[in-house]
Amino acid sequence: MQRLLGTWMVLACLTIHSGCATVGQSFNVDAVPRIEIGKTTMEDVRRLFGTPWRTGVEDGDTTWTYGHYKYKLFGSAQTKDLVIRFDEQNVVSSYMYNTTEHDEKSK
């Protein structure tokens, strides 16, 4: 019991000390405006952003997700994700980019 309590205390200290967790992989946000619906192909997307973090299917269409999420014990989370949907010819049919990071230029 005492050994288990010691283990939990060490884990708690490490968590408080580090105070953050990162999920996903970073991707080139500056390339998002280069995506063109009806023109950009799956291979173009792979060249722009690399291998997707997650893949899936929505209403029969392939989806790729690029995501990078930083969670902090204290303070706000920093998240960004890009979901790209491809048609049956592997061309972008829609995409969505979201972030919690604020762009000073847009104010």
N, C-alpha and C positions, 0 to 999 in steps of 0.2 A: 504494500500500500504506500509506504513512504517513497519507494522507488518511482511509482507511478505519479505521485504528487510532484516529485522532483522533475520528472520528465515534462509534466504539464507546465511547471513554472519556467523551465528553460524555453519551451515553445512560446509561452506567453511573452517572455522577455524579448525573444527574437522577433515576434510579431509586432510588438510595440516599438522596438528599435527600428525595424525596417519600415513598418507602417504603410507598406504599399504592396500591391500585387499587379502584375501585368499579364494580360491575356491577348492572344492573337499575335499578329506580326505587323510591323510598320509597312506602309506603302506610300507611294509617291502621290500625295494629294495634289500637287501642282499639275499633274497630268489629267485630272478629272475633266477639265473643260475640253480636252482633246477627244473625248468620246462623242461620236456622232451617231444618233439613232438612225438605223437603216443603212449605215455605211461601215461602221467599225466592226471588224470581225473578231472572232474568238482569239485568233492568233495575234491580232493587233493588241487586244486587251492583255494577253499574256506578255507581250513585249513591253507594254507600258507599265504593268503592275506586278508581273511575275506570277508565280503559282498562287491560285486563290487559297485563302485560309480555310474556307468551307465551300462545298459544292452541294447543290440540291436540285429539286424539281418543283416548279410552281405551275399549276394548271397545264402540265405536260411539257413546259419549257424549261430548259437548263438554266440554273442560276448559279452565279459565282459570288461569293462574299469575301471582301477584304475588310478586315477589322483590326483595330488596335485599341485596347481598353486599359487604362491605368486607373486603378482604384487606390485611394489613400485612406488610411485610418483617420487622419485629420485633414480636412479640406475637401474640395470638390474633386470628383472623378474627371478624368480627361478621356473622352471617347471620340472615336471617329470610325465610321463604317461606310462601305460602298457595296451596294448590291446591284449586280448587273444581270439582266434577263436577256436570253438569246432566243431567236426564233428557230424554226426548223432548218434554216440554212446557216446556222451558227453566226448570225449577224445580230448586233445589239438591237433589241426591240424596246427596251426601257432600262433606266438605271435610277438609283437613288443614293445620294450622298448626304450623310448627317454627321454633325460634330457638336461637341459641347465647347470646343475652343472658339473664342470670340476673335473675329478679325477686326483689328483696329481701323482698317481702311473703310469698312462698311458702316461705321458709326457716323 
